[in-house]
Amino acid sequence: MRLSSPFLLLALAALPIAILSTTWLYLYPPLHGCAFPTPSPSSPAPFRLLALGDPQLEGDSSLPKASAPAFPALKYLTFDLQHAGTWKTRRRIVRDAIVKVTTRDLPRWLEGYRKRIDLWGNDYYLAHVVRQTRWWTQPTHVAVLGDLLGSQWISDVEFEKRAGRYWNTVFRGFEKVPEEIMTGVVHEEETDDTQEAQQDKKWGGTTELLGAKTWTNRLINIPGNHDIGYAGDFHEARAERFERVFGSLNWDIVFELPRSPTNTTASPSLDRKTPSLRLVILNDMNLDTPAYSFDLQTQTYTFLNHIIATSKPVEDKTHTTVLLTHIPLHKEKGICTDAPFFSFFQSNGGVKEQNMLSPYSSKLILENVFGLSGNPDVEGGGLGRRGVVINGHDHAGCDVLHYIAKEEARKEDKQELDIDVTKFGNETSSEDTESRDETPVWQAVRIPHNEGSPLPQNATTPHLREITLRSMMGDYAGYAGFLSAWFDESLGEEGEWRIEFASCGMGIQHWWWAVHIMDFIVLVLFLIGGVAWGCKVSRRSAKAGKDRSTDKKE
């Protein structure tokens, strides 16, 4: 039987499957329709954010301890045999050791190696999702919405190891946002009028023209609970190492849209406002209380007050805000996969875990950051600023619309801009309950709309869209979000921003493994078949040469 035939035949039979599966794997973005929404088929949006959620890189916490023996059953085997009194006892010791090795130690040892291979493959699976979606969709900005790593409890050494994998494998080719942008360096050309809006190199607030190519290689990192912890265990050391490696916890930047001189879709005006998009990175891990570090919580609330104080008037629709954070806003049970949940440490009473922000913290963002209100007498009629909230945390993902019914016109505007950091965000008082009975409360409805739930009248009802990203982890099919924003001059008196969102997934990580294993098997079959065929040809040549030599002698 010819040795080369079976291997080459198997390789040739599997080759079409390998080619098709590999083509799908590396071209899945166009095949799955992964794309940014566009103003028109021929023109991309000027702001295109590739949003990724919860990669959660694991490490030594999921592996056997390096100092632990691989086969504990054999650790004292020699000693036990030397001190056994009889051969019968020795046979029993050996038999017990063999049983423990085969049923306990060996499976654990193999599982440890399997887990190491799984971690290696997971890194490259995530890197594949990032690389292919980035290549096909060409985003202008890229952000990871928290839980970059898999645990906040890891040591500094392990933190550095996972951070190295994060930057050198999963997000290879990206760089951290420069410190001068996150800290808000005041440029020399700025005038005294704009100086007051800057926070002495603390919060960002820089202004750039939208469209700079440098942002395509910058990675915006938002802190999550697995990076720094919840409010009850988030402390200065975790804040320091996160900011050193991944970037500031809180910062913002304003992108101004260059106007096209040829665009005449809007009515002419002598004094046209420059359309601008404000990107806000908010650490909402310690918005709720009690918090372990009052100083860190104060920093977060001070940053929020900075955002509120430097925001443009709510009537200005030429401005929009994109808020990037981790923990979703409060919603009633049943709207998303996660339901409202809080747990607290017994030792200090701090927040140990939460699925969503408290109603107070959510209201703070909706009414103060975005200026929404149920009171029609406030500025802008309560409709607030244009914008969107994007976050992670709920791995299943959720797309909702927050809205509030308008109250009867009131004589006084009770909306407060300044925020009291000492107020317990997740505490409900009797006053709050009475107030809630008298005034409308915030509600949420899922998108796509469920026919059984009320849908707000978007034109007249204060509302805001919140997009919770589905995780990019393999168990959740490697999802990515595509947020587009563009300025439509045909809307309103001076034009308005439009924000649209789309998402797609690659498939669970097993597909990534299966395709590469298939490719490897086909390659090995071709190599074995090729070597066998070469050896056969060589033997035939040698035999033919030998026969010719014999014929000449005869």
C-alpha positions in Angstrom: 0.0 0.0 0.0 1.4 3.4 -0.9 2.1 5.4 2.3 1.6 8.8 0.8 -1.9 8.2 -0.7 -4.0 8.1 2.5 -2.5 11.3 4.0 -2.6 13.3 0.8 -6.2 12.1 0.0 -7.3 13.1 3.5 -5.6 16.5 3.2 -7.1 17.1 -0.2 -10.6 16.1 1.1 -10.3 18.4 4.1 -8.8 21.3 2.2 -12.0 22.9 0.9 -13.6 22.8 4.3 -10.4 24.4 5.8 -10.3 27.1 3.1 -14.0 28.0 3.6 -13.9 28.0 7.4 -10.7 30.1 7.4 -12.2 32.5 4.9 -15.3 32.9 7.1 -13.2 33.3 10.3 -11.1 36.1 8.9 -13.8 37.8 6.8 -16.6 37.5 9.4 -17.1 41.3 9.8 -18.3 41.8 6.2 -20.1 38.4 6.2 -21.9 39.2 9.4 -22.7 42.7 8.4 -20.5 44.4 11.0 -20.5 48.1 10.1 -21.0 51.5 11.4 -24.3 53.3 10.6 -23.8 56.0 8.0 -25.5 59.3 7.2 -25.6 58.1 3.6 -24.3 55.1 1.7 -21.4 57.0 0.3 -20.2 59.0 3.3 -19.1 57.5 6.7 -19.9 59.2 10.0 -17.2 61.6 11.2 -17.3 60.0 14.7 -17.1 56.2 14.7 -16.6 54.5 18.1 -15.7 50.8 18.2 -17.0 49.9 21.7 -15.9 46.6 23.3 -17.1 45.3 26.7 -15.7 43.2 29.5 -12.7 41.2 28.0 -11.9 40.1 31.6 -8.4 38.6 31.1 -7.8 35.8 33.5 -4.5 34.6 34.9 -2.9 32.9 37.9 -6.1 32.9 39.9 -7.6 30.3 37.5 -4.4 28.2 37.4 -3.0 25.7 40.0 -0.4 27.3 42.3 3.1 27.1 40.9 4.5 26.1 44.3 2.1 23.2 44.7 3.4 19.7 43.8 2.0 18.3 40.5 1.3 14.9 42.1 0.7 15.3 45.8 0.0 11.6 46.2 3.7 10.9 45.5 5.1 13.5 47.8 5.6 11.2 50.8 5.6 7.9 48.9 9.3 7.1 49.5 9.1 8.0 53.2 6.0 5.9 53.7 7.5 2.9 51.9 10.7 3.1 54.0 8.7 3.2 57.3 6.2 0.5 56.3 6.4 -2.5 58.6 5.3 -5.2 56.1 5.2 -5.9 52.4 1.5 -5.9 52.7 1.5 -2.4 54.0 3.8 -1.3 51.2 1.6 -2.8 48.5 -1.4 -1.0 50.0 0.5 2.3 50.0 1.5 1.8 46.4 -2.0 0.9 45.4 -3.5 3.9 47.2 -0.9 6.2 45.6 -1.7 4.8 42.1 -5.4 5.3 42.6 -4.9 8.9 43.9 -2.6 9.8 41.0 -4.9 8.4 38.3 -8.2 9.7 39.7 -7.1 13.0 41.3 -3.6 14.3 40.6 -3.3 13.4 36.9 -6.7 15.0 36.0 -5.8 18.1 38.0 -2.4 18.3 36.3 -3.9 17.9 32.8 -6.6 20.5 33.7 -3.9 22.9 34.7 -2.2 22.6 31.3 -5.6 22.8 29.5 -6.3 26.0 31.4 -3.0 27.5 30.3 -3.7 26.6 26.7 -7.2 28.0 27.1 -5.9 31.4 28.5 -3.4 31.6 25.6 -6.2 30.9 23.1 -8.6 33.3 24.8 -6.0 36.1 24.4 -5.7 35.4 20.6 -9.4 35.0 20.2 -10.0 38.5 21.7 -7.2 39.9 19.6 -8.8 38.3 16.5 -12.1 40.1 17.3 -10.3 43.4 17.8 -8.1 43.1 14.8 -10.7 42.0 12.3 -13.5 44.5 13.3 -11.0 47.3 13.4 -9.6 46.4 9.9 -13.0 46.2 8.3 -15.0 49.0 10.0 -12.2 51.6 10.3 -13.2 53.3 13.5 -12.1 56.8 14.5 -12.0 55.9 18.2 -11.8 52.6 20.2 -13.0 52.1 23.8 -13.1 49.2 26.2 -16.1 49.6 28.7 -14.5 48.2 31.8 -13.5 44.8 33.3 -10.3 44.8 31.3 -8.9 42.2 33.7 -10.6 39.3 35.4 -10.1 40.2 39.1 -9.5 43.3 41.3 -7.9 41.0 44.0 -4.8 40.1 42.1 -1.3 41.1 43.2 0.7 43.9 41.6 2.9 41.3 39.9 0.0 39.5 38.4 -1.6 42.8 37.4 1.5 43.7 35.4 1.5 40.3 33.7 -2.2 40.6 32.6 -1.6 44.2 31.6 1.3 43.1 29.4 -1.0 40.5 27.7 -3.7 43.2 27.3 -1.4 45.6 25.5 1.0 43.2 23.7 -1.5 40.6 22.5 -5.2 41.5 22.7 -4.8 45.2 21.8 -1.4 45.0 20.1 -0.7 48.2 18.1 -2.7 50.4 20.4 -1.4 53.0 22.9 -2.7 54.6 26.0 -4.3 58.1 25.6 -1.6 60.7 26.3 -1.5 62.1 29.8 -1.7 65.7 28.5 -5.1 64.9 27.0 -6.5 63.1 30.1 -5.2 65.7 32.5 -6.2 68.7 30.4 -3.1 70.7 29.6 -4.1 74.4 28.9 -2.8 75.4 25.5 -1.1 78.7 25.0 -3.5 79.9 22.4 -6.5 79.7 24.7 -7.8 83.0 26.0 -8.8 84.1 29.4 -12.4 83.5 28.6 -11.8 79.8 28.1 -9.4 79.4 31.0 -12.2 79.2 33.6 -13.6 76.1 31.8 -10.3 74.3 32.3 -9.6 72.4 35.5 -5.9 73.2 36.1 -4.5 70.1 34.4 -6.9 67.7 36.3 -9.9 66.6 34.4 -9.1 67.0 30.7 -11.5 69.2 28.9 -9.2 69.7 26.0 -10.6 70.6 22.6 -9.6 69.0 19.3 -10.8 68.9 15.7 -12.7 65.7 15.0 -11.0 63.4 12.5 -7.4 63.3 13.7 -5.7 60.1 12.6 -3.8 59.8 15.9 -7.0 58.7 17.7 -7.3 55.5 15.6 -4.3 54.0 17.5 -5.4 55.2 21.0 -7.3 53.0 23.3 -9.8 54.5 25.7 -10.0 52.4 28.9 -12.9 52.6 31.3 -12.4 51.1 34.8 -14.7 48.3 35.9 -15.3 46.4 39.1 -12.8 43.6 38.1 -10.2 46.3 37.6 -10.5 48.5 40.7 -13.4 47.0 42.7 -16.7 48.3 43.8 -17.2 51.3 46.1 -16.7 49.2 49.2 -13.2 47.9 48.4 -11.9 50.5 45.8 -8.8 52.1 47.3 -5.9 54.4 46.3 -3.5 51.6 45.4 -5.8 50.2 42.9 -6.6 53.6 41.5 -2.8 54.3 41.1 -2.0 51.1 39.3 -4.9 51.4 36.9 -4.2 55.0 36.0 -0.5 54.2 35.5 -1.1 51.4 33.1 -4.5 52.1 31.4 -5.3 55.8 31.9 -7.2 58.2 34.1 -10.3 57.1 35.9 -12.2 60.3 35.0 -11.6 62.7 32.1 -13.3 64.3 29.1 -12.5 65.8 25.7 -14.4 67.9 23.2 -14.2 67.2 19.5 -15.2 70.0 17.2 -16.6 69.2 13.8 -15.0 71.1 10.9 -17.7 72.7 8.8 -17.7 72.0 5.1 -17.9 75.3 3.2 -19.9 73.6 0.5 -22.6 72.4 2.8 -25.7 74.5 2.3 -28.4 72.2 3.6 -29.2 74.6 6.5 -30.5 78.1 6.4 -27.7 80.7 6.2 -26.6 82.4 9.3 -24.0 85.0 10.1 -23.1 83.5 13.4 -23.0 79.7 13.1 -22.1 77.6 16.2 -19.4 75.0 15.7 -20.9 71.5 16.2 -19.1 69.7 19.0 -19.1 66.2 20.6 -18.1 65.8 24.2 -16.6 62.4 25.2 -16.9 61.8 28.9 -15.1 58.9 30.7 -16.7 58.4 34.1 -15.7 56.0 36.9 -19.1 55.2 38.3 -17.7 52.4 40.5 -17.9 54.7 43.6 -21.0 56.8 42.8 -23.0 54.8 45.3 -22.3 54.6 49.1 -21.0 53.6 51.5 -17.5 53.8 49.9 -14.2 52.6 51.2 -12.4 55.7 50.2 -14.2 59.0 50.8 -11.4 60.9 49.0 -11.7 58.8 45.8 -15.5 59.2 45.9 -15.1 62.9 46.3 -12.9 63.0 43.2 -15.6 61.3 41.2 -18.3 63.7 42.3 -16.0 66.7 41.8 -15.5 65.5 38.3 -19.2 65.2 37.7 -19.6 68.8 39.0 -16.9 69.8 36.5 -18.9 68.2 33.7 -22.1 69.9 34.7 -20.5 73.3 35.2 -18.7 73.3 31.9 -21.6 71.8 29.8 -23.2 73.9 27.1 -26.8 75.1 27.6 -29.4 72.5 27.1 -31.0 74.5 24.3 -27.8 74.1 22.3 -28.5 71.2 20.0 -25.3 71.6 18.1 -23.6 69.9 21.0 -23.8 66.2 22.1 -22.4 64.1 24.9 -21.2 60.5 24.7 -20.8 59.2 28.3 -18.6 56.1 28.6 -18.8 54.2 31.9 -19.2 50.7 33.3 -22.1 50.1 35.6 -25.5 50.5 33.9 -28.2 52.9 35.0 -31.0 51.8 37.2 -33.8 49.8 35.5 -36.7 47.8 36.9 -36.4 44.0 37.0 -37.2 42.2 33.8 -36.1 44.9 31.4 -32.5 43.6 31.0 -30.9 40.3 32.0 -29.5 41.7 35.3 -32.0 42.9 37.9 -31.3 45.6 40.5 -29.1 44.1 43.2 -26.8 45.4 46.0 -24.8 43.6 48.6 -22.6 45.1 51.3 -19.5 44.1 53.3 -20.2 43.1 56.9 -17.0 44.7 58.1 -17.4 48.3 56.9 -20.8 48.2 55.3 -19.3 49.3 51.9 -20.8 48.3 48.6 -19.6 44.8 47.9 -21.4 44.2 44.6 -24.1 45.8 42.5 -25.7 45.1 39.2 -26.8 48.7 38.5 -26.5 52.1 39.9 -29.0 53.2 42.5 -32.0 55.2 41.4 -30.4 58.3 42.9 -27.1 58.0 41.0 -29.0 57.2 37.8 -31.2 60.3 38.3 -28.1 62.3 38.9 -26.6 61.4 35.5 -29.9 61.8 33.6 -31.0 65.1 35.1 -27.7 66.8 35.9 -25.2 65.6 33.3 -27.8 65.5 30.5 -30.1 68.1 31.8 -33.3 66.1 31.4 -36.3 66.8 33.6 -40.0 66.1 34.0 -40.6 69.8 34.7 -41.5 71.6 31.5 -40.6 74.9 33.0 -36.9 74.3 33.2 -34.5 75.4 30.4 -35.1 73.5 27.2 -38.5 72.3 28.4 -36.8 69.4 30.2 -35.7 67.8 27.0 -32.1 68.1 28.0 -28.9 67.7 25.9 -28.4 65.4 23.0 -26.3 62.3 23.9 -26.1 58.7 24.8 -24.8 56.5 27.6 -22.6 53.4 26.8 -21.5 50.9 29.4 -20.8 47.2 30.1 -21.1 45.0 33.2 -24.2 43.1 32.1 -22.5 40.6 29.9 -25.7 39.8 28.0 -26.1 43.4 26.8 -29.1 45.6 26.8 -30.4 48.6 24.8 -32.9 50.8 26.5 -34.6 54.2 26.4 -34.9 56.1 29.7 -37.8 58.5 29.9 -39.9 60.5 32.3 -43.4 61.9 32.0 -43.6 65.6 32.1 -45.1 67.2 35.2 -47.6 70.0 35.3 -45.9 73.4 34.9 -44.4 74.6 38.1 -43.5 78.1 39.2 -40.1 77.4 40.5 -37.3 75.3 39.0 -36.0 72.9 41.7 -33.2 71.4 39.6 -29.9 71.6 41.4 -26.6 71.5 39.5 -24.2 71.0 42.3 -24.1 67.5 43.7 -23.9 66.6 47.4 -21.3 63.8 47.7 -22.5 63.0 51.2 -25.9 61.9 50.1 -26.4 58.2 50.2 -27.0 57.2 46.6 -28.5 53.8 47.4 -30.5 54.9 50.4 -34.2 55.8 50.3 -35.7 58.2 52.9 -39.3 58.8 53.7 -39.0 62.2 52.1 -37.8 60.6 48.9 -40.8 58.2 49.0 -43.3 61.1 49.4 -41.6 63.1 46.7 -41.7 60.1 44.4 -45.4 59.7 44.9 -46.0 63.3 43.9 -43.7 63.6 40.9 -43.1 61.3 37.9 -40.2 58.9 38.2 -37.7 57.7 35.6 -38.8 54.6 33.6 -37.1 52.5 30.9 -38.2 50.5 27.9 -36.1 48.1 26.0 -35.1 48.5 22.4 -36.3 46.8 20.2 -39.7 47.9 21.6 -41.8 45.4 23.4 -45.4 45.8 22.4 -46.6 45.1 25.9 -44.8 48.1 27.4 -45.6 51.8 27.0 -43.4 53.7 24.5 -42.7 57.4 25.2 -43.5 60.1 22.7 -39.9 60.8 21.7 -40.6 64.3 20.4 -42.0 65.7 23.6 -41.0 63.3 26.4 -37.6 63.7 28.0 -35.6 60.6 27.1 -32.1 59.2 26.7 -30.8 56.1 25.2 -28.5 53.8 27.2 -26.6 51.0 25.4 -25.1 48.2 27.5 -22.6 46.3 25.4 -22.8 42.5 25.1 -19.4 41.1 26.3 -16.6 40.4 23.8 -15.8 37.2 25.7 -15.9 34.0 23.9 -18.9 32.7 25.9 -20.9 35.7 24.6 -19.8 35.3 20.9 -17.2 38.0 20.8 -19.5 41.0 20.3 -18.5 44.5 19.3 -20.5 47.7 19.2 -20.4 50.3 16.5 -21.5 53.8 17.5 -21.8 56.5 14.8 -22.4 60.2 15.3 -22.9 62.8 12.7 -24.2 66.3 12.5 -27.4 66.8 10.4 -27.8 70.4 9.5 -31.3 69.8 8.2 -32.6 69.2 11.7 -33.8 72.1 13.9 -32.8 75.7 13.5 -29.1 75.2 13.5 -28.8 71.4 13.0 -28.6 68.6 15.4 -26.4 65.5 16.1 -27.7 62.1 15.2 -26.4 59.0 17.0 -26.9 55.5 15.7 -25.7 52.1 17.0 -25.2 48.6 15.6 -23.5 45.5 16.9 -22.3 42.1 15.7 -20.6 39.0 17.0 -18.1 36.5 15.6 -19.3 33.4 17.4 -18.3 31.5 20.5 -14.6 30.8 21.0 -15.0 27.1 20.0 -15.3 28.2 16.4 -12.0 30.0 16.6 -10.3 26.9 18.0 -12.0 24.5 15.5 -10.9 26.5 12.4 -7.3 26.7 13.5 -7.2 23.1 14.6 -8.6 22.1 11.2 -6.0 24.2 9.5 -3.3 22.6 11.6 -4.5 19.1 10.8 -4.6 19.8 7.1 -1.1 21.2 7.2 0.2 18.2 9.1 -1.4 15.8 6.6 0.1 17.6 3.7 3.5 17.6 5.4 3.4 13.9 6.2 2.0 13.1 2.8 4.7 15.3 1.1 7.5 13.7 3.1 6.2 10.2 2.4 5.8 11.0 -1.3 9.4 12.5 -1.4 10.8 9.4 0.3 9.0 7.2 -2.2 10.3 9.1 -5.1 13.8 9.0 -3.7 13.6 5.2 -3.3 12.3 4.8 -6.8 15.1 7.0 -8.1 17.7 4.9 -6.2 16.2 1.7 -7.4 16.2 2.9 -11.0 19.8 3.9 -10.7 20.7 0.6 -9.3 18.9 -1.2 -12.1 20.7 0.9 -14.7 24.1 0.0 -13.1 23.2 -3.7 -13.2 22.2 -3.5 -16.9 25.6 -1.8 -17.8 27.6 -4.5 -16.0 25.7 -7.2 -17.8 
